[in-house]
Amino acid sequence: MPTQSVRQETERLLLRQPVPEDVPAAAEFLTDPDVMRFLGGQVVPLEDVSAVVAKWQQRWERNGMGPFVIVRREDGCFLGRAGILIWDTRSWTHTTHSDAGPYAQPELGWALVRTQWGNGYATEAARAVRDWARGQRGIDRLVSLISPENVASQRVAQRLGASPAETVTLFDSGAAVVWVHPDS
């Protein structure tokens, strides 16, 4: 399901689809153990960062949605990513809508470069993505999968109005609480 280039703007942020030129900036957070602690638990080796950015692009091509790159509008600084991933609830693995069928679950996720934590960027970006996903992609049930130890992301989910529900086991990082976002 290829998609035309999608962009969102907020007061402080530009959210856009990833491009190969994002690789050097993405390496800052993909190779940081503190950032990756709750994103599969493993840092991405520097030589594999371009493959990760390519995977972000493929998610857009296959699902018509995926991770947006977050850029600060005032100076163009790369801040991280926020977007929609599709999970297969039978195995809690990444998938596509077509492969998972009725078991496809869209997830609103976010990750920022560590130096940008605590500035409200995650909440601002996630809110914009949530509203876009509902308004432009017609997503009804939207969740965020958050490690029980990831207090910072739990706070973002709370600010977005999400509520914790069941705990599931993700294929790559273990236990995650399913935070359900309220209907629009």
SVG drawing of the C-alpha trace seen along z (x, -y; Angstrom):
<svg xmlns="http://www.w3.org/2000/svg" viewBox="-14 -29 43 45">
<polyline fill="none" stroke="black" stroke-width="0.4" points="0.0,0.0 2.4,-2.8 1.6,-6.2 2.3,-9.7 4.6,-11.7 2.9,-12.5 3.9,-15.4 2.4,-16.8 3.2,-20.0 2.7,-21.1 3.6,-24.3 7.2,-23.2 7.6,-20.1 7.7,-18.8 6.8,-15.1 7.7,-13.6 8.3,-10.2 11.9,-8.9 14.5,-9.3 17.9,-7.7 19.5,-11.0 18.1,-10.4 20.6,-7.6 23.4,-9.6 20.9,-11.4 19.0,-8.2 22.2,-6.5 22.3,-8.8 19.3,-7.2 19.4,-3.7 22.9,-3.2 22.1,-4.6 21.5,-1.8 19.3,-4.2 17.0,-4.9 16.9,-1.3 16.3,0.2 12.6,0.3 12.7,0.8 13.7,4.4 16.5,4.0 19.4,4.0 21.3,1.2 21.5,1.2 25.1,1.7 26.2,-1.4 26.5,0.6 22.8,1.7 21.3,-1.8 20.6,-2.3 18.7,1.0 16.5,-0.2 15.7,-3.4 14.9,-1.4 12.6,0.8 10.8,-2.4 10.3,-3.3 9.1,0.2 6.4,0.0 5.1,-3.1 5.1,-1.3 3.4,1.8 0.8,0.2 0.3,-3.3 1.6,-4.4 4.7,-3.9 7.2,-5.9 7.4,-9.6 10.8,-11.3 10.5,-14.2 12.3,-17.4 12.3,-20.6 10.9,-23.3 13.1,-26.2 16.4,-24.6 15.8,-21.3 17.3,-19.2 16.4,-15.5 14.6,-14.6 13.5,-11.0 10.5,-9.1 6.8,-8.7 4.3,-6.8 2.1,-3.8 3.4,-0.2 1.2,2.8 1.3,5.8 -0.1,9.3 -1.9,9.9 -1.5,13.7 2.3,13.5 2.9,9.9 5.2,9.5 5.4,6.6 3.4,7.3 1.2,5.7 -2.6,5.1 -3.0,7.6 -0.9,10.4 -2.6,10.1 -6.1,9.5 -8.4,9.3 -5.5,9.7 -3.8,6.5 -3.4,4.0 -2.1,0.4 0.3,-0.9 1.2,-4.5 4.8,-4.6 7.6,-7.2 11.3,-7.4 13.5,-10.4 17.2,-11.2 18.1,-11.1 19.3,-14.8 15.7,-15.8 13.9,-14.0 11.8,-16.1 10.9,-18.8 7.3,-17.6 8.3,-16.6 7.1,-13.0 3.6,-14.1 3.4,-16.8 4.5,-14.4 2.4,-11.4 -0.8,-13.6 -0.3,-14.8 0.3,-11.2 -2.7,-9.9 -5.0,-12.6 -3.6,-11.9 -4.1,-8.1 -7.7,-8.6 -8.6,-11.3 -6.6,-10.2 -6.3,-6.5 -9.6,-5.7 -8.0,-3.8 -10.5,-3.2 -8.7,-1.1 -5.2,-2.5 -2.8,-1.3 0.7,-2.0 2.7,1.0 4.8,-0.2 7.2,1.7 6.1,1.7 9.4,0.1 9.2,-2.7 7.7,-5.4 8.5,-8.3 6.4,-6.7 3.6,-5.8 3.4,-9.6 3.2,-10.4 0.4,-7.9 -1.4,-9.4 -1.1,-12.9 -2.7,-11.6 -5.6,-10.2 -4.7,-6.5 -5.4,-3.9 -3.5,-0.8 -5.2,2.5 -3.8,6.0 -0.1,7.0 1.2,8.9 4.5,10.5 6.2,8.9 8.4,11.1 11.5,8.9 11.3,7.2 9.1,9.2 6.3,7.8 4.4,4.7 1.3,3.0 -1.3,2.3 -2.3,-1.3 -5.6,-2.0 -6.1,-5.4 -9.6,-6.9 -11.9,-7.1 -11.6,-10.4"/>
</svg>
